[in-house]
Amino acid sequence: MATEVDRKALEGIKDEYEYGWSTPEDYTFKARKGLDHDIIDQISDMKGEPDWMRQFRHKALNIFLSKPMPNWGPDLSGIDYDDIYFYIKPTDHTGESWDDVPENIKETFDRLGVPEAERKFLAGVGAQYESEMVYHSLREEWEKLGVVFVSIEDGLKHHEDLFREYFSTVIPPTDNKFAALNSAVWSGGSFIYVPPGVKLEIPLQAYFRINAESMGQFERTIIIIDEGASIHYIEGCTAPIYDKDSLHSGVIEIIVKKNARCRYSTIQNWSNNVYNLVTQRALAYEGATMEWVDSNLGSKVTMKYPAVFMLGEGAHAEILSLAFAGKGQHQDAGGKVVHAAPNTSSKIISKSISKNGGRSSYRGLLKVGKGAHGSKSQVVCDALLLDSESRSDTYPYIEVAEDDVEVGHEASVSKIGEEQLFYLMSRGISEEEATSMIVGGFIEPLVKELPMEYAVEMNRLIQLQMEGSVG
Amino acid sequence: MTDILEVTDLHVAVEGTEILKGVDLTLQQGEVHALMGPNGSGKSTMSYAIAGHPHYEVTSGDILWNGESILGLDADERAKLGIFLAFQYPVAIPGVSFANFLRAAVSSVRGYKERARAEAGGGNKVIGSELMPMREFRQELLAKMDRFDVDRTFARRYLNDGFSGGEKKRGEVLQMAMLEPKIAILDESDSGLDIDALRIVSEGINKLVADGMGALLITHYQRILNYVKPDKVSVFYQGRIVKTGGPEIAHMLDERGYAWVEEELAQALA
């Protein structure tokens, strides 16, 4: 239960929500298009980084350039590296005007009831959206507890030792081509440290301290939860976010220490021109719990497989994955769990919806390593196809190196039942609304894991995405 | 004004097979009409056809609402007129709570959506703003749950998901009470009920009839008619109504079985 202080703060948030503008920075810088070592130096100069970080970026760029494009998943041939700005200061986004924002995005804001003040930010023509008062009062409370919740840049500047101890230890640049790219050009993101035993009831929301940079293309986030501590971090928001940049590649590294707990929720709703290629991974130590709640609604192509490496006895991993693929979208989502210690347990639940020719895939890895005696894992994938032109695939990879383990995998593909539709329609509900109601019910097990206000918005969003999909 | 539903010489086919072979029937508000017949005689087919199930094809004849054909209307539009079908086998909708479902249905049937659309001047409104206000809805729902003897925990449960047979039937009565139809077709609302549940369901129907609802009570057995007193009883046999009369017909059927109808029919045809 939330404390009295929490509740007051939450009430305040609703009031502050509509007016939370702050003065934009007036400093602008935009690197030229394309990527080479000069660009890396420019980024590092701009950020005033220590030399070790500059060297790290250069090495990462070499790794990026040496790795081939992955060809085992969705089609990425539409990415043109020479036509991308790899670093833009946030204020440059304000160079665009509200008039340039596509009509359908504006209309979507209307339907979702997005407050005026937020719209410009979400449409990519406002530099910052900070709910100043509330965020600051929460921040003071957190600071008293010793919690660090700052931008990744401030993390490096003000907590360099802690930063350096963990940065890139969970996901090294060699992990995959896009992790290498992010390592070379990262910008924006959060740096979080929670001291031993500190349990935060209110979710930490990136949304409160977000600016165009941290919503941006190459976000880098590090979260360290010390022993016995617990947090819920929320990234993104349900409203669609318009961005004309076509490539997004984030890296999220999380360390959950002994008996600590972390839940990381993502609501990804990028506009449909974006390639969203994210690497996110957590290390869970003895008795720790890591939960990823991952919803992918937007983007053109998403490749994202949140991972948990269970390194200590009794660690627990949970991955809830939701993918909604509409026209022209390919959501390649899923999860990876690696059992590397005895008596660890994991659960992956994936729900995908495809409509109007959209394609969603579940891609998952379940690995039980040598010595992970007594481990248990359960994987459940349910796909819902709304029409015959849409597609759903499942790619489950299972590797088990021990005998005394319990591993279960279930998968189902279904269509909306005619009897369900008729039943709802016989109660006066239109076919369109009945369909979105059934879809809403399908994803309910996942949505109910989100905080109330997000759950409400999520249901609206699903309804909106369903509109026009009937007949 | 009293609303009237008329079925005239109705022929209905399912996947090319004719099931209804010329049904004539009139139902009006405040009236209870029991329709009895053996399994497979086409009773459920008729209820689906009236409610507007797309698989049930009307090959000839008509269904009229106050004299106007409703054959061109979808199921949701028929519900908005005031027609309700209590299902023999209510369908489960996992993940959708009874309360949320019912709020959407009530908002639609009572015209909240149309009004919201009209107020927006044809433009788009924020999703969810076209629903019956939450507080009002909740008050009415709780009051009706109490009046119709439905446990308040129903509101949060997923619609018919994991409900027992009896719970489903009680849920149908609650939906009916909230949607306030002019005419309800109750398709074997008594089947699978123990005596207590039968009493609760019957009392619910009686209350709604007292409020002015007309009911077509489709049943296999005379049992429910001990609780809900019909004004008329019709016997359904091989796709048509073969006999209509007062409550005495139900007693005859109970004593002599459907064989009696067969005999009469055979004699009439001879």
Interface residues (C-beta under 8 A of the other chain):
Chain A: E107 D110 R111 L112 G113 G417 E418 E419 Q420 F422 Y423 L424 M425 S426 R427 G428 I429 S430 E431 E433 A434 M437 I438 G440 G441 F442 I443 E444 P445 V456 R460 Q463 L464
Chain B: A51 G52 H53 P54 H55 D74 A75 D76 R78 A79 K80 F84 L85 F87 P90 V91 I93 P94 G95 V96 F101 A104 A105 S108 V109 N124 K125 V126 I127 G128 S129 Y158 Q175 L179
